[in-house]
Amino acid sequence: MRATVISIGLAVLLPAVAGAQEASKPASGLYLRGEVGYFWSRPADIGDRAAWNGPNCVICTGGSLDDVGNGGMVGGGLGWRFNDWLRAEATVTYRGGLQLKDTDGSGYSYRSDINSTAGMLTLLVDSPWRLGPLQPFAGAGLGFAHNRMGGISQSATVSGLPVSESDPGGSNTGFAWQATAGLAWQFMPNLTAELAYRYVDLGKLRTSSGNSQFTVGTASVTVPTGGVEGNLRGQEALLALRWSF
Protein backbone atom coordinates (compact mmCIF):
# COMPACT_ATOMS: atom_id res chain seq x y z
CA MET A 1 0.00 0.00 0.00
CA ARG A 2 2.79 2.40 0.96
CA ALA A 3 4.59 1.69 -2.33
CA THR A 4 1.37 2.41 -4.22
CA VAL A 5 0.92 5.77 -2.46
CA ILE A 6 4.56 6.72 -3.16
CA SER A 7 4.18 5.78 -6.81
CA ILE A 8 1.01 7.88 -7.14
CA GLY A 9 2.71 10.81 -5.39
CA LEU A 10 5.71 10.69 -7.68
CA ALA A 11 3.45 10.47 -10.72
CA VAL A 12 1.76 13.69 -9.60
CA LEU A 13 4.83 15.62 -8.42
CA LEU A 14 7.37 14.85 -11.13
CA PRO A 15 5.47 16.61 -13.97
CA ALA A 16 4.93 19.63 -11.69
CA VAL A 17 8.64 19.82 -10.83
CA ALA A 18 9.59 19.45 -14.47
CA GLY A 19 7.14 22.22 -15.37
CA ALA A 20 8.61 24.53 -12.73
CA GLN A 21 12.14 23.88 -13.99
CA GLU A 22 11.01 24.59 -17.54
CA ALA A 23 9.35 27.84 -16.42
CA SER A 24 12.55 29.04 -14.75
CA LYS A 25 14.63 28.27 -17.81
CA PRO A 26 15.18 31.42 -19.94
CA ALA A 27 13.06 31.36 -23.07
CA SER A 28 14.82 31.80 -26.40
CA GLY A 29 13.66 34.55 -28.72
CA LEU A 30 12.69 38.21 -28.55
CA TYR A 31 12.42 40.35 -25.41
CA LEU A 32 11.86 43.99 -24.51
CA ARG A 33 14.20 45.90 -22.20
CA GLY A 34 13.81 49.06 -20.12
CA GLU A 35 16.33 50.61 -17.75
CA VAL A 36 16.94 53.56 -15.41
CA GLY A 37 20.08 54.51 -13.54
CA TYR A 38 22.64 57.08 -12.46
CA PHE A 39 25.77 58.20 -14.32
CA TRP A 40 29.04 59.30 -12.66
CA SER A 41 31.34 61.11 -15.10
CA ARG A 42 35.07 60.63 -15.38
CA PRO A 43 37.49 63.58 -15.94
CA ALA A 44 36.53 65.13 -19.28
CA ASP A 45 39.87 66.78 -20.21
CA ILE A 46 38.14 69.68 -22.02
CA GLY A 47 40.61 72.02 -23.76
CA ASP A 48 40.82 74.51 -26.59
CA ARG A 49 40.53 73.27 -30.15
CA ALA A 50 42.59 76.28 -31.31
CA ALA A 51 45.92 77.32 -29.78
CA TRP A 52 45.30 78.00 -26.08
CA ASN A 53 47.37 81.19 -26.20
CA GLY A 54 46.02 82.37 -29.54
CA PRO A 55 43.27 84.88 -30.39
CA ASN A 56 40.57 82.17 -30.68
CA CYS A 57 41.07 80.47 -27.29
CA VAL A 58 38.22 79.78 -24.86
CA ILE A 59 40.08 78.62 -21.74
CA CYS A 60 43.30 80.54 -22.59
CA THR A 61 45.40 79.14 -19.72
CA GLY A 62 46.81 76.00 -21.31
CA GLY A 63 44.95 73.81 -18.82
CA SER A 64 41.82 71.66 -19.09
CA LEU A 65 38.39 71.41 -17.47
CA ASP A 66 37.43 68.02 -16.03
CA ASP A 67 34.28 68.22 -13.92
CA VAL A 68 31.11 67.61 -15.98
CA GLY A 69 29.12 66.30 -13.01
CA ASN A 70 26.73 63.40 -12.68
CA GLY A 71 23.23 62.74 -13.99
CA GLY A 72 20.43 60.33 -14.65
CA MET A 73 19.94 57.88 -17.49
CA VAL A 74 16.97 56.12 -19.05
CA GLY A 75 16.92 53.69 -21.93
CA GLY A 76 15.23 50.83 -23.68
CA GLY A 77 15.35 48.51 -26.64
CA LEU A 78 15.02 45.00 -27.99
CA GLY A 79 16.94 41.86 -27.14
CA TRP A 80 17.27 38.39 -28.61
CA ARG A 81 18.21 35.30 -26.63
CA PHE A 82 20.02 32.75 -28.81
CA ASN A 83 20.29 30.01 -26.15
CA ASP A 84 20.71 29.50 -22.39
CA TRP A 85 23.90 31.56 -22.20
CA LEU A 86 24.10 34.00 -25.15
CA ARG A 87 21.97 37.01 -26.04
CA ALA A 88 22.23 40.35 -27.86
CA GLU A 89 20.56 43.74 -27.29
CA ALA A 90 19.98 46.84 -29.42
CA THR A 91 19.30 49.81 -27.14
CA VAL A 92 18.98 53.59 -27.09
CA THR A 93 19.94 55.41 -23.87
CA TYR A 94 19.58 59.07 -22.91
CA ARG A 95 21.87 60.62 -20.27
CA GLY A 96 21.01 64.07 -18.99
CA GLY A 97 21.47 66.46 -16.10
CA LEU A 98 25.24 66.70 -16.67
CA GLN A 99 26.89 70.09 -16.29
CA LEU A 100 30.36 71.45 -16.84
CA LYS A 101 31.15 73.19 -13.55
CA ASP A 102 34.85 73.89 -13.19
CA THR A 103 37.47 76.63 -12.87
CA ASP A 104 40.80 77.23 -14.60
CA GLY A 105 44.10 78.33 -13.12
CA SER A 106 43.32 82.02 -13.56
CA GLY A 107 40.13 81.97 -11.48
CA TYR A 108 37.55 81.88 -14.30
CA SER A 109 34.46 79.73 -13.62
CA TYR A 110 32.90 77.78 -16.50
CA ARG A 111 29.35 76.46 -16.86
CA SER A 112 27.65 74.43 -19.61
CA ASP A 113 24.76 71.93 -19.74
CA ILE A 114 25.54 68.53 -21.29
CA ASN A 115 23.48 65.56 -22.47
CA SER A 116 24.01 62.48 -24.61
CA THR A 117 21.90 60.01 -26.62
CA ALA A 118 23.61 56.72 -27.48
CA GLY A 119 22.63 53.70 -29.55
CA MET A 120 24.43 50.44 -28.75
CA LEU A 121 24.54 46.85 -29.94
CA THR A 122 25.63 44.69 -26.99
CA LEU A 123 26.55 41.02 -26.78
CA LEU A 124 25.94 39.40 -23.37
CA VAL A 125 26.90 36.08 -21.77
CA ASP A 126 24.84 34.58 -18.93
CA SER A 127 26.77 32.47 -16.43
CA PRO A 128 25.82 28.78 -16.03
CA TRP A 129 26.51 29.17 -12.27
CA ARG A 130 23.93 30.85 -10.07
CA LEU A 131 23.93 32.58 -6.69
CA GLY A 132 20.64 31.18 -5.47
CA PRO A 133 17.99 32.75 -7.75
CA LEU A 134 20.51 35.27 -9.14
CA GLN A 135 22.35 34.68 -12.42
CA PRO A 136 25.57 36.66 -13.09
CA PHE A 137 26.09 38.08 -16.58
CA ALA A 138 28.62 40.23 -18.45
CA GLY A 139 28.83 41.85 -21.84
CA ALA A 140 30.27 44.53 -24.11
CA GLY A 141 28.80 46.74 -26.79
CA LEU A 142 29.65 49.11 -29.65
CA GLY A 143 27.68 51.97 -31.12
CA PHE A 144 27.39 55.71 -31.62
CA ALA A 145 26.62 58.63 -29.31
CA HIS A 146 25.30 62.12 -30.05
CA ASN A 147 26.69 64.45 -27.38
CA ARG A 148 25.41 67.99 -26.94
CA MET A 149 27.21 70.72 -25.04
CA GLY A 150 25.30 73.95 -24.44
CA GLY A 151 26.76 77.44 -24.62
CA ILE A 152 29.64 78.00 -22.21
CA SER A 153 29.38 80.87 -19.74
CA GLN A 154 32.55 82.22 -18.11
CA SER A 155 32.78 84.57 -15.15
CA ALA A 156 35.49 86.08 -12.95
CA THR A 157 36.45 89.22 -11.09
CA VAL A 158 39.57 90.98 -12.42
CA SER A 159 40.95 94.07 -10.67
CA GLY A 160 37.61 94.51 -8.94
CA LEU A 161 35.63 94.43 -12.20
CA PRO A 162 33.18 91.64 -13.15
CA VAL A 163 34.31 89.87 -16.32
CA SER A 164 32.17 87.43 -18.29
CA GLU A 165 32.18 85.62 -21.60
CA SER A 166 29.50 83.66 -23.48
CA ASP A 167 30.84 81.06 -25.94
CA PRO A 168 28.84 79.02 -28.45
CA GLY A 169 27.82 75.43 -27.71
CA GLY A 170 27.90 72.52 -30.10
CA SER A 171 27.37 68.82 -30.64
CA ASN A 172 29.27 65.80 -31.87
CA THR A 173 28.29 62.32 -33.09
CA GLY A 174 30.89 59.58 -32.96
CA PHE A 175 31.95 56.11 -31.91
CA ALA A 176 30.98 54.86 -28.43
CA TRP A 177 31.45 51.64 -26.46
CA GLN A 178 30.44 50.09 -23.15
CA ALA A 179 31.17 47.14 -20.84
CA THR A 180 28.74 45.79 -18.26
CA ALA A 181 28.32 43.16 -15.56
CA GLY A 182 25.52 42.38 -13.14
CA LEU A 183 23.00 40.01 -11.62
CA ALA A 184 19.68 38.92 -13.14
CA TRP A 185 16.64 37.54 -11.28
CA GLN A 186 13.90 35.80 -13.25
CA PHE A 187 11.08 36.31 -10.74
CA MET A 188 8.29 35.48 -13.22
CA PRO A 189 8.29 33.15 -16.25
CA ASN A 190 8.46 36.10 -18.67
CA LEU A 191 9.91 38.85 -16.48
CA THR A 192 13.53 39.30 -15.37
CA ALA A 193 15.03 42.08 -13.24
CA GLU A 194 18.66 43.23 -13.45
CA LEU A 195 20.99 45.11 -11.14
CA ALA A 196 24.10 46.08 -13.10
CA TYR A 197 27.26 48.16 -13.33
CA ARG A 198 28.34 49.70 -16.63
CA TYR A 199 31.34 51.64 -17.90
CA VAL A 200 30.64 53.79 -20.95
CA ASP A 201 32.84 55.82 -23.27
CA LEU A 202 30.56 58.13 -25.24
CA GLY A 203 33.22 59.74 -27.38
CA LYS A 204 33.90 63.44 -27.86
CA LEU A 205 32.34 66.57 -26.45
CA ARG A 206 32.78 69.49 -28.84
CA THR A 207 31.61 73.08 -29.22
CA SER A 208 31.50 75.07 -32.44
CA SER A 209 33.80 77.83 -33.55
CA GLY A 210 32.14 81.22 -33.97
CA ASN A 211 31.77 84.41 -31.99
CA SER A 212 31.89 84.98 -28.23
CA GLN A 213 30.53 87.91 -26.26
CA PHE A 214 33.21 89.27 -23.90
CA THR A 215 32.14 91.75 -21.22
CA VAL A 216 34.24 93.78 -18.77
CA GLY A 217 32.15 95.86 -16.38
CA THR A 218 29.59 97.48 -18.67
CA ALA A 219 31.67 97.33 -21.86
CA SER A 220 31.09 94.47 -24.28
CA VAL A 221 32.85 93.26 -27.41
CA THR A 222 32.46 90.35 -29.83
CA VAL A 223 35.54 88.14 -30.27
CA PRO A 224 36.15 85.00 -32.40
CA THR A 225 36.47 81.58 -30.77
CA GLY A 226 37.74 78.22 -31.93
CA GLY A 227 35.64 76.15 -29.51
CA VAL A 228 36.65 73.39 -27.11
CA GLU A 229 36.87 69.59 -27.19
CA GLY A 230 36.86 66.90 -24.50
CA ASN A 231 35.71 63.38 -23.63
CA LEU A 232 32.44 62.09 -22.17
CA ARG A 233 32.89 58.86 -20.24
CA GLY A 234 31.87 57.44 -16.90
CA GLN A 235 30.41 54.71 -14.74
CA GLU A 236 26.78 53.99 -13.98
CA ALA A 237 24.59 51.83 -11.78
CA LEU A 238 21.28 50.73 -13.27
CA LEU A 239 18.09 48.76 -12.74
CA ALA A 240 16.49 47.05 -15.71
CA LEU A 241 13.51 44.85 -16.59
CA ARG A 242 13.35 42.33 -19.43
CA TRP A 243 10.02 41.05 -20.76
CA SER A 244 10.28 37.87 -22.86
CA PHE A 245 7.63 36.95 -25.39
Summary of the structure (lengths in Angstrom):
residues: 245
radius of gyration: 26.1
end to end distance: 45.5
largest distance: 104.7
contacts: 788
relative contact order: 0.21
helix: 9%
strand: 66%
